[in-house]
Amino acid sequence: MRNNKHNWTITLLLILGSVVILFPLYLTVVNAFKTPQETAESILALPSSFRFDNFIQAIEMTNFFNAFGNSFYITVLTVVFTLLTNSMVAYAIARNLHKRSFKILFYYFVSAMFVPFPIIMLPLVKQMSGLGLMNPTGLVMLYIVYGLAFNVFLYVGYIKSIPKELEEAAIVDGCSRWGVFWRIIFPLLAPMNATVGILTALWAWNDFLLPLVILSDRSDMTLPLVQFVFQSQFSTNYNLAFASYLMALLPMIIVYVIAQRWIISGVTKGAIK
């Protein structure tokens, strides 16, 4: 017999959560098309007409396409090298976790997740400056290393669920350890690679603090940094800011809508296996 009972408490909480999440997005969309006078009259009302002047002006003020290219370059390199390097480190740890040294190494990486970034910010900046890496290349390297702790935690949990017999059969057939990783393990990591790739892309695209302290040349600045131009000491141009935020937000919304099911399933599998 079909159970038609509804849990109204859960339903109300879901509705409330949806409203809390969607309300800022609604404000961003409607105010991106308004004039400052319309926003002053009512920040919640719909615009009298959908004009694109704010978008054009925001593109000119921020040199939007240059910043978009910088964000795209940094995000793509970060995702590619994160997947390649972090998965290899996790594979070595997962298959040798019975050894004391690798177990210590695993907990060392996991403990790094609990270190707040402001504590290491100043030493990090001084070190990167000494190495001449206050540029997008240095920023990509920091993203790869700083994400290693969380990614190793996810990868190790997932790799432990892959039967070792697959690797032993490949080795019997003449495959090297390097070949085992690329031909057997890495393809099987596809769900976890999707999860790590999407989370890393969202982080690298939206991050403000790390680019702020690393990128010194204005031509290298990313989207979150150039959008800071809309805020001055005494006022903020909300209409231009919202138009710029909306343009920067759109690529990540598309990525998230397409791939959100892999994020949830991958995090769950990595956490419990």
C-alpha positions as CSV (number, residue, x, y, z in Angstrom):
1,M,0.0,0.0,0.0
2,R,1.3,3.4,-1.0
3,N,2.2,5.7,1.8
4,N,0.9,9.2,1.0
5,K,1.8,10.8,4.3
6,H,3.9,14.0,4.0
7,N,6.5,15.1,6.5
8,W,5.4,18.7,6.7
9,T,8.2,19.7,9.1
10,I,10.8,18.6,6.6
11,T,8.9,20.1,3.7
12,L,8.7,23.5,5.5
13,L,12.4,23.4,6.4
14,L,13.2,22.6,2.7
15,I,11.0,25.5,1.5
16,L,12.6,27.9,4.1
17,G,16.1,26.7,3.0
18,S,15.3,27.3,-0.7
19,V,14.0,30.8,0.0
20,V,17.2,31.6,2.0
21,I,19.4,30.4,-0.8
22,L,17.4,31.8,-3.7
23,F,16.6,35.3,-2.2
24,P,20.2,36.7,-2.7
25,L,20.2,35.4,-6.3
26,Y,16.8,37.1,-6.9
27,L,18.3,40.4,-5.6
28,T,21.3,40.0,-7.8
29,V,19.3,39.4,-10.9
30,V,16.7,42.1,-10.5
31,N,19.1,44.8,-9.4
32,A,21.5,44.1,-12.2
33,F,18.9,45.5,-14.6
34,K,17.8,48.5,-12.5
35,T,19.0,52.1,-12.4
36,P,20.3,53.4,-9.1
37,Q,17.1,55.4,-8.7
38,E,14.9,52.3,-9.0
39,T,17.1,50.5,-6.5
40,A,16.8,53.4,-4.1
41,E,12.9,53.3,-4.4
42,S,12.7,49.6,-3.8
43,I,15.4,47.0,-3.8
44,L,12.9,44.1,-4.0
45,A,10.8,45.3,-6.9
46,L,11.2,44.2,-10.5
47,P,12.9,46.7,-12.9
48,S,10.6,48.8,-15.1
49,S,12.5,47.5,-18.2
50,F,15.4,45.1,-18.7
51,R,18.2,47.3,-19.8
52,F,21.8,46.1,-20.3
53,D,23.6,49.4,-19.6
54,N,24.9,48.1,-16.3
55,F,26.5,45.1,-17.9
56,I,28.2,47.2,-20.6
57,Q,29.6,49.7,-18.1
58,A,30.7,46.9,-15.7
59,I,32.6,45.2,-18.6
60,E,34.4,48.5,-19.4
61,M,35.3,49.4,-15.8
62,T,36.7,46.0,-14.9
63,N,38.4,45.0,-18.2
64,F,36.1,42.1,-17.8
65,F,37.3,39.8,-20.6
66,N,41.0,40.1,-19.5
67,A,40.0,39.1,-16.0
68,F,37.7,36.4,-17.3
69,G,40.7,35.0,-19.3
70,N,42.9,35.1,-16.2
71,S,40.3,33.3,-14.1
72,F,39.8,30.7,-16.8
73,Y,43.5,30.1,-17.2
74,I,44.1,29.7,-13.5
75,T,41.1,27.5,-13.0
76,V,41.8,25.1,-15.9
77,L,45.5,24.6,-14.9
78,T,44.6,24.2,-11.3
79,V,42.0,21.5,-12.0
80,V,44.2,19.6,-14.5
81,F,47.3,19.4,-12.3
82,T,45.2,18.8,-9.1
83,L,43.7,15.7,-10.6
84,L,47.0,14.4,-11.9
85,T,49.1,15.0,-8.9
86,N,46.7,14.6,-6.0
87,S,45.4,11.3,-7.3
88,M,48.9,9.9,-7.6
89,V,49.8,10.9,-4.0
90,A,46.6,9.4,-2.7
91,Y,47.2,6.2,-4.6
92,A,50.6,5.7,-3.1
93,I,49.2,6.4,0.4
94,A,46.1,4.2,0.0
95,R,48.1,1.1,-1.2
96,N,50.7,1.5,1.5
97,L,48.5,2.5,4.4
98,H,49.5,-0.6,6.3
99,K,53.0,0.8,6.7
100,R,53.6,3.1,9.6
101,S,55.3,5.9,7.6
102,F,52.5,6.2,5.1
103,K,49.9,6.1,7.9
104,I,51.7,9.0,9.5
105,L,51.9,10.8,6.2
106,F,48.1,10.4,5.6
107,Y,47.2,11.8,9.0
108,Y,49.7,14.6,8.4
109,F,47.9,15.6,5.2
110,V,44.4,15.3,6.9
111,S,45.5,17.4,9.8
112,A,46.4,20.2,7.3
113,M,42.6,20.7,6.8
114,F,42.3,22.2,10.2
115,V,44.9,24.9,9.7
116,P,43.2,28.3,9.0
117,F,44.6,30.1,6.0
118,P,45.2,33.5,7.9
119,I,47.8,31.7,10.1
120,I,50.0,30.8,7.2
121,M,49.2,33.8,5.0
122,L,52.1,36.0,5.8
123,P,54.9,33.3,5.8
124,L,53.4,32.1,2.5
125,V,53.5,35.5,0.9
126,K,57.1,36.0,2.0
127,Q,58.1,32.6,0.7
128,M,56.4,33.0,-2.7
129,S,57.9,36.5,-3.1
130,G,61.4,35.1,-2.4
131,L,60.8,32.5,-5.1
132,G,59.6,35.0,-7.6
133,L,56.1,33.4,-7.8
134,M,53.8,36.3,-7.1
135,N,52.0,35.6,-10.4
136,P,49.3,33.2,-11.8
137,T,51.8,30.3,-12.0
138,G,52.5,30.7,-8.3
139,L,48.8,30.9,-7.6
140,V,48.1,27.7,-9.5
141,M,50.9,25.9,-7.5
142,L,49.4,27.1,-4.2
143,Y,45.9,25.9,-5.1
144,I,47.3,22.5,-6.0
145,V,49.2,22.2,-2.7
146,Y,46.6,23.8,-0.5
147,G,43.9,21.5,-1.8
148,L,46.0,18.4,-1.3
149,A,44.8,17.7,2.2
150,F,41.1,17.4,1.4
151,N,41.6,15.7,-1.9
152,V,43.9,13.0,-0.4
153,F,41.2,12.4,2.2
154,L,38.6,11.8,-0.5
155,Y,40.8,9.9,-2.9
156,V,42.2,7.5,-0.2
157,G,38.7,6.6,0.9
158,Y,37.7,5.8,-2.6
159,I,40.9,3.9,-3.7
160,K,40.6,1.6,-0.7
161,S,37.3,0.4,-2.2
162,I,39.0,-0.7,-5.5
163,P,39.9,-4.4,-5.3
164,K,43.7,-5.0,-5.3
165,E,43.1,-8.1,-7.4
166,L,42.6,-5.9,-10.5
167,E,46.1,-4.5,-10.1
168,E,47.7,-8.0,-9.4
169,A,46.1,-9.3,-12.5
170,A,47.5,-6.4,-14.6
171,I,51.0,-6.9,-13.1
172,V,50.8,-10.7,-13.9
173,D,50.1,-9.7,-17.5
174,G,53.2,-7.6,-17.6
175,C,51.9,-4.1,-16.7
176,S,54.3,-1.9,-14.7
177,R,53.2,-0.1,-11.5
178,W,53.0,3.2,-13.5
179,G,50.9,1.5,-16.1
180,V,48.6,0.0,-13.4
181,F,47.8,3.5,-12.2
182,W,47.1,5.1,-15.6
183,R,45.4,2.1,-17.2
184,I,43.5,0.6,-14.3
185,I,43.2,3.0,-11.3
186,F,42.9,6.4,-12.9
187,P,39.9,5.4,-15.2
188,L,38.2,3.8,-12.2
189,L,38.6,7.1,-10.3
190,A,36.3,8.9,-12.8
191,P,33.5,9.7,-10.2
192,M,36.0,11.0,-7.7
193,N,37.9,12.9,-10.3
194,A,34.7,14.6,-11.3
195,T,34.0,15.5,-7.7
196,V,37.5,16.9,-7.0
197,G,37.6,18.7,-10.3
198,I,34.3,20.5,-9.8
199,L,35.0,21.5,-6.2
200,T,38.5,22.7,-7.2
201,A,37.0,24.7,-10.1
202,L,34.5,26.4,-7.9
203,W,37.1,27.2,-5.3
204,A,39.7,28.6,-7.8
205,W,37.1,30.6,-9.8
206,N,35.5,32.2,-6.8
207,D,38.4,32.7,-4.4
208,F,39.3,36.2,-3.4
209,L,41.8,36.1,-0.6
210,L,44.6,34.0,-2.1
211,P,44.7,36.0,-5.4
212,L,44.6,39.2,-3.4
213,V,47.8,38.4,-1.5
214,I,49.6,36.7,-4.4
215,L,48.9,38.6,-7.6
216,S,50.7,41.9,-7.7
217,D,50.3,42.9,-11.3
218,R,46.9,44.4,-12.2
219,S,46.9,42.7,-15.6
220,D,47.0,39.3,-13.9
221,M,44.0,40.0,-11.6
222,T,41.1,37.6,-11.6
223,L,37.3,38.3,-11.6
224,P,36.8,38.5,-7.8
225,L,39.6,41.0,-7.5
226,V,38.5,43.4,-10.4
227,Q,34.9,43.4,-9.0
228,F,36.3,45.1,-5.9
229,V,36.5,48.3,-8.0
230,F,32.7,48.9,-7.4
231,Q,33.3,49.4,-3.7
232,S,34.8,52.6,-2.4
233,Q,35.4,53.9,1.1
234,F,32.1,55.8,1.2
235,S,29.8,54.1,-1.3
236,T,29.1,51.0,-3.4
237,N,27.6,51.0,-6.9
238,Y,25.3,48.0,-6.3
239,N,23.8,47.9,-9.8
240,L,27.1,47.7,-11.6
241,A,28.4,45.3,-8.9
242,F,25.4,42.9,-9.3
243,A,25.7,43.0,-13.1
244,S,29.4,42.0,-12.8
245,Y,28.7,39.3,-10.2
246,L,26.0,37.9,-12.5
247,M,28.3,37.6,-15.4
248,A,31.1,36.0,-13.3
249,L,28.6,33.7,-11.7
250,L,27.0,32.3,-14.8
251,P,29.8,29.9,-15.9
252,M,30.0,28.3,-12.5
253,I,26.2,27.9,-12.2
254,I,26.2,26.1,-15.5
255,V,29.0,23.8,-14.3
256,Y,27.3,23.1,-11.0
257,V,23.8,22.4,-12.5
258,I,25.3,19.9,-15.0
259,A,27.6,18.2,-12.5
260,Q,26.0,18.6,-9.1
261,R,25.0,14.9,-8.8
262,W,28.6,13.8,-9.1
263,I,29.6,16.2,-6.3
264,I,27.1,14.7,-3.9
265,S,27.7,11.0,-4.8
266,G,31.5,11.4,-5.0
267,V,31.8,13.1,-1.6
268,T,29.6,10.4,0.0
269,K,31.6,7.5,-1.5
270,G,34.9,9.1,-0.5
271,A,33.8,9.7,3.0
272,I,32.4,6.3,3.9
273,K,34.4,3.8,1.9
